[in-house]
């Protein structure tokens, strides 16, 4: 797979894949993020834990450039996201996969066409055989090789989430951003999605930020947990470290 990349986009030469510095984001009088700081290390699954409405999804939409913060810096692969041109930002996004909470599948496209879409949209020179091979590998990664010609309306909730995950991974991004990957799923399907997150992390050695308030998901997927509270990174550590904390603000998430 050949990909044209502008020389302006730098690659990470250290362990930090994403660095968020003093990020502030408000909607009117609602101050969602207040000098928020975060670091994602190479090959790490970092869970950002917080209650619904705490600003977790806002954070990753700022990272991907879907929202423009009021102030602060977001450094991805050594690049200041706020200083990138539209073209440079699009190129950077080829290295970042985003699993939407709603899946965001195109209802009018087959599963195959949904998976082909990112390949057609970006700057790749691929033969049809290469496209077909990448689609089938992506589907087999999520154990849904038989669904290529199905429509999204024919999929169960768990299947749709898997297809969305397959589409997220098809460009083999170095970073994955998961927005509440288990929300709305029954417990069995949620555990299956967690298993796929770990499987694909091991296979492709990705670095991931997982947004969640599902404590089982947090426990099963996190190498490290950052607690988003009152717009700030209140504390961070392993799941077990936070679970043992005597801080009342932390304990409330484990009760």
C-alpha positions in Angstrom: 0.0 0.0 0.0 1.5 3.3 -1.1 0.6 6.5 0.7 1.7 10.0 -0.1 2.7 11.9 3.0 3.7 15.6 3.2 7.1 16.2 4.7 5.5 18.5 7.3 3.9 15.6 9.1 6.5 14.3 11.6 6.6 10.8 13.0 7.0 10.2 16.7 10.6 9.4 17.6 9.8 8.9 21.3 7.3 7.1 23.5 4.7 9.8 23.6 2.1 9.3 20.8 -0.3 12.0 22.1 0.4 14.8 24.6 -2.4 17.1 25.7 -1.3 20.3 27.5 -3.6 22.6 29.5 -6.6 22.0 27.2 -9.6 24.2 27.8 -12.9 23.8 26.1 -16.2 25.6 26.8 -19.7 25.6 25.3 -21.1 29.0 26.4 -20.9 29.0 30.2 -20.3 25.3 30.4 -16.6 24.9 31.0 -16.1 21.2 30.0 -12.3 20.9 30.0 -10.2 23.1 32.4 -6.4 22.9 31.8 -6.7 19.2 31.1 -3.4 17.3 30.7 -2.8 13.8 29.3 -0.1 11.7 27.8 -0.6 8.6 25.7 2.5 6.3 25.5 3.5 4.0 22.7 1.6 0.7 22.6 -0.5 1.7 25.6 -4.2 1.3 26.2 -5.2 4.4 28.2 -8.7 4.6 29.5 -10.1 8.0 30.3 -12.7 7.4 33.0 -15.5 9.8 33.9 -19.2 10.2 34.4 -21.6 10.8 31.5 -21.3 14.4 30.4 -17.9 15.0 32.0 -16.2 15.9 28.7 -14.6 12.5 27.7 -16.0 12.6 24.2 -15.2 16.3 23.8 -11.6 15.4 24.6 -11.1 12.9 21.8 -13.0 15.0 19.3 -10.5 17.8 20.1 -7.7 15.3 19.6 -9.0 14.3 16.1 -9.7 17.9 15.1 -13.4 17.6 15.0 -13.6 20.3 17.7 -11.3 23.3 18.2 -10.4 23.9 21.8 -10.4 27.4 23.4 -6.8 27.1 24.4 -4.1 24.6 25.1 -2.0 22.2 22.9 -2.6 18.8 21.4 0.6 17.2 20.1 0.2 14.0 18.0 3.3 12.3 16.6 5.1 15.5 17.5 2.7 17.7 15.5 0.7 20.5 17.0 -2.8 19.7 15.8 -3.9 23.3 16.1 -1.2 24.4 13.7 -1.9 22.0 10.9 -3.5 22.9 7.6 -6.7 21.1 6.5 -4.6 18.9 4.2 -2.1 18.1 6.9 -4.9 17.3 9.4 -6.4 14.9 6.8 -3.1 13.2 6.4 -2.6 12.9 10.1 -6.1 11.3 10.4 -4.9 8.4 8.2 -2.8 7.3 11.2 -5.6 7.7 13.7 -8.7 5.4 13.9 -11.8 6.7 15.6 -14.5 4.3 16.7 -17.7 6.4 17.1 -20.1 5.6 19.9 -22.9 5.5 17.4 -20.8 3.4 15.0 -21.5 5.9 12.1 -22.0 3.3 9.5 -23.5 4.5 6.2 -27.0 3.0 5.9 -27.1 3.1 2.1 -23.8 1.2 1.7 -23.2 -2.5 2.2 -20.7 -3.6 4.8 -18.1 -4.0 2.1 -18.7 -0.5 0.8 -18.5 0.9 4.3 -15.1 -0.7 4.8 -13.9 0.5 1.3 -14.9 4.1 2.0 -11.8 5.1 4.0 -9.6 3.4 1.4 -11.2 5.4 -1.4 -11.3 8.7 0.5 -7.6 8.9 1.4 -4.5 9.1 -0.8 -3.8 5.5 -1.5 -2.9 3.8 -4.8 -4.5 0.4 -4.5 -5.5 -2.3 -6.9 -9.0 -3.8 -6.6 -7.4 -7.0 -5.3 -5.6 -5.1 -2.6 -8.8 -3.4 -1.6 -10.6 -6.8 -1.5 -7.9 -8.4 0.5 -7.9 -5.5 3.1 -11.6 -5.6 3.4 -11.6 -9.4 4.0 -8.8 -9.2 6.5 -10.6 -6.5 8.4 -13.8 -8.5 8.5 -11.9 -11.7 9.6 -10.3 -9.7 12.4 -13.7 -9.2 13.9 -15.0 -12.7 12.9 -17.6 -11.4 10.4 -16.2 -12.5 7.1 -19.7 -13.6 5.9 -21.3 -10.1 6.3 -19.6 -8.3 3.3 -22.7 -8.0 1.2 -25.1 -7.3 4.1 -26.6 -3.9 4.8 -26.2 -2.1 8.2 -29.9 -2.6 8.9 -29.4 -6.3 8.8 -26.8 -6.3 11.5 -27.4 -6.7 15.3 -26.0 -4.0 17.6 -23.0 -6.1 18.4 -22.3 -6.9 14.7 -22.6 -3.2 13.8 -20.1 -2.4 16.5 -17.7 -5.0 15.1 -18.1 -3.7 11.6 -17.4 -0.2 12.8 -14.3 -1.5 14.6 -13.2 -3.3 11.3 -13.6 0.0 9.4 -11.6 1.8 12.1 -8.7 -0.7 11.7 -8.7 -1.0 8.0 -6.0 1.6 7.4 -4.0 0.0 10.2 -3.7 3.2 12.2 -1.0 3.7 14.9 -3.5 5.3 17.3 -7.1 4.2 18.0 -9.6 6.5 19.8 -12.6 4.5 21.2 -15.6 6.5 22.2 -17.6 4.4 24.7 -17.1 1.2 22.8 -19.4 -0.9 25.0 -22.3 1.6 25.6 -25.7 0.1 24.6 -24.4 -3.4 24.4 -25.5 -6.4 26.5 -22.9 -7.7 28.9 -21.9 -10.7 26.7 -21.5 -8.6 23.6 -19.6 -5.9 25.5 -17.1 -8.5 26.8 -16.7 -9.7 23.2 -15.9 -6.1 22.0 -13.3 -5.8 24.8 -11.7 -9.0 23.7 -11.5 -7.6 20.1 -9.9 -4.4 21.4 -7.2 -6.4 23.1 -6.8 -8.8 20.2 -6.3 -6.0 17.7 -4.0 -4.1 20.1 -1.7 -7.1 20.3 -1.8 -7.8 16.6 -1.1 -4.3 15.3 0.7 -2.9 18.4 -1.6 0.2 18.5 -1.7 2.9 21.1 -5.3 3.6 22.2 -7.4 6.0 24.2 -10.6 4.4 25.4 -13.3 6.6 26.7 -15.6 4.8 29.1 -17.6 4.8 32.2 -18.2 1.0 32.0 -16.1 -0.2 34.9 -15.8 -3.7 33.6 -14.5 -2.4 30.3 -12.1 -0.2 32.2 -10.8 -3.1 34.2 -10.5 -5.4 31.2 -8.8 -3.1 28.7 -6.8 -0.5 30.6 -3.0 -0.5 31.0 -3.5 2.9 32.7 -6.6 4.9 33.8 -6.9 8.7 33.8 -9.8 10.1 35.8 -11.5 13.1 34.3 -13.2 15.0 37.0 -14.4 18.7 37.0 -12.7 19.2 33.7 -9.2 18.1 34.8 -7.1 15.0 34.9 -7.8 14.4 38.6 -5.5 11.4 39.0 -4.1 8.5 37.0 -2.7 5.0 37.6 -3.5 1.4 37.1 -7.1 0.1 37.6 -6.0 -1.6 40.9 -4.2 1.5 42.1 -7.3 3.6 41.7 -9.6 0.9 43.1 -7.5 0.9 46.3 -7.6 4.7 46.6 -9.0 6.2 49.8 -9.8 9.4 48.0 -13.6 9.8 48.1 -13.6 11.4 44.6 -12.0 8.2 43.3 -13.9 5.7 45.4 -17.3 6.8 44.0 -16.4 5.2 40.7 -15.7 1.8 42.3 -18.7 1.6 44.5 
